[in-house]
Amino acid sequence: MPIYEYEARNRFGELVKGRKTADTQKELVQALSDENLLVVRINEAKTKKDSKGKKEPEGLFERVSDRDVAVFCRQFSTMISAGVSVSEALDQLSMAIDNSKLKRVLGDVLEQVQTGHSLSESFARYPSVFSGLFTQMISAAEESGQLSDTLSELAEYLEKKVKLRNQLRSASMYPIFIGLFFVAVLFGIIFFLIPRFRELFDSLGGTLPATTQAVVSVSDFMIGNFLLLFGLAAVLIAALVMGGRTKKGRTFIDAVKLKVPIFGDIVLKVILARFFQTFAALMKSGVDIVASLDIAGKVARNIGVEETVMKMKFGIVEGSSLSDEMEKSDLFPWLAVCMTSVGEKSGSLYEMLLKISEYYTEEVDAQIDGLSTLIEPVMIITLGLVVGFFVITMYLPIFQLAGAVMTGG
């Protein structure tokens, strides 16, 4: 019987760590739940025998993307549904997969399965490739005998996840490009264009207009203190990166993301779409509601959401309904609470969770399309105004000189 190391929280929210034997991870979750402990993390403990075995294969530039795992799930599901054994399917896929890291991982998974380990336990050895959601759904599928269907659902889940991520990435590429171009133009004006005009102004003599003098002074300051400003910027970026790795820093950054005008609403809807999509997939696979909430909360990748879900789990363990716990939080909109309540009362919770996920996914699509349409003209106009301001400011003394010459003539 395998030994598991676990982290769980008691009813007071305190973190508890320990080791316990169980046939499966799901059995351990149930045993800890009977002790009023909510599981946060489970890993199979390494024994002396295991420590001599293979470690998770890593490469300096190797990674396995969600798309790679989705393709694997599709192929694995097709082979299982065709009557191919798990071992034979893994053997064939480990040779056919193009991704070198995934190929090695599947080879080791095959060895583990052939030596008597369950499929979910074998996948759990590689958390960087197969997430907690993946292993939990595979574990539930092994018990229910629905491995092919679950693999197909996992493939669909991962494909939707990749699609949503690509939409966000493509929507942000154009504003980022315009923003970088904007910064490059400002850099060129401040460090190259204005100094040339300054030489011209010095040769002409006279007093510069206040606006022109202010712009020239800013340029002189930035050129004279470039290394200092660059160092301060580097320190600020490093502080933000290091602070973002702490719990307080992540909590602050995650809270700010949700409060940024326009973008904060999109971030919230992306979080809700991920949360309900993950929750629905786990519930359909037969994973219990507490474990499903725990994994769905982590997938949201927001400290505030994880803390909210933690409170919800304690409420559900004490007998409250999911919709009641959602209603207590400011995170979930009224529509999501209402649809969840209907799903609980009608016995169609999975269907309602899936509809909520689809609704917020469509909302994200619509907002991203609208935002992309709006951002383009706004950024172009802003860039034009800034460049125009600098051009007029630099040519203003020349215009004044020309006027004075004409008047004197």
ABEGO torsion letter per residue (X at the ends): XBBBBBBBBBAAGBBBBBBBBBABAAAAAAAAAAAGBBBABBBBBBBAAAAABBBBBBBAABBBBAAAAAAAAAAAAAAAAAGBBAAAAAAAAAAABABAAAAAAAAAAAAAAAAGBBAAAAAAABAAABBAAAAAAAAAAAAAGAAAAAAAAAAAAAAAAAAAAAAAAAAAAAAAAAAAAAAAAAAAAAAAAAAAAAAAAAAAEEBBBAAAAAAAAAAAAAAAAAAAAAAAAAAAAAAAAAAAABAAAAAAAAAAAAABBGAAAAAAAAAAAAAAAAAAAAAAAGBBAAAAAAAAAAAAGBAAAAAAAAAAAAAAAAGBBAAAAAAABAABBAAAAAAAAAAAAAGAAAAAAAAAAAAAAAAAAAAAAAAAAAAAAAAAAAAAAAAAAAAAAAAAAAAAAAAAAAAAX
